[in-house]
Amino acid sequence: MRVIFAPEVLSCFNALVDILYEKGYFGFKDSAFNYVENQLDDVRDNLHLKVKISAPAYFKKYDCPQRYP
């Protein structure tokens, strides 16, 4: 499965690096960057393995099984 992140999502993850560093969760910016990069890698590598949940009954009107992670 190939995961493509929208530019806005990547921008949020870049901002997260700064937030984690500035709030003191990580003592070095490189450590915060590595943490966020590992989170992105986890999404890329494991999204297809996450538990799928049935969509609410409202979507049954479309007459096809709706599931989302």
Secondary structure, 3 states (H helix, E strand, C coil): CCCCCCHHHHHHHHHHHHHHHHCCCCCCHHHHHHHHHHHHHHHHHHHHHCCCEECCHHHHHHCCCCEEC
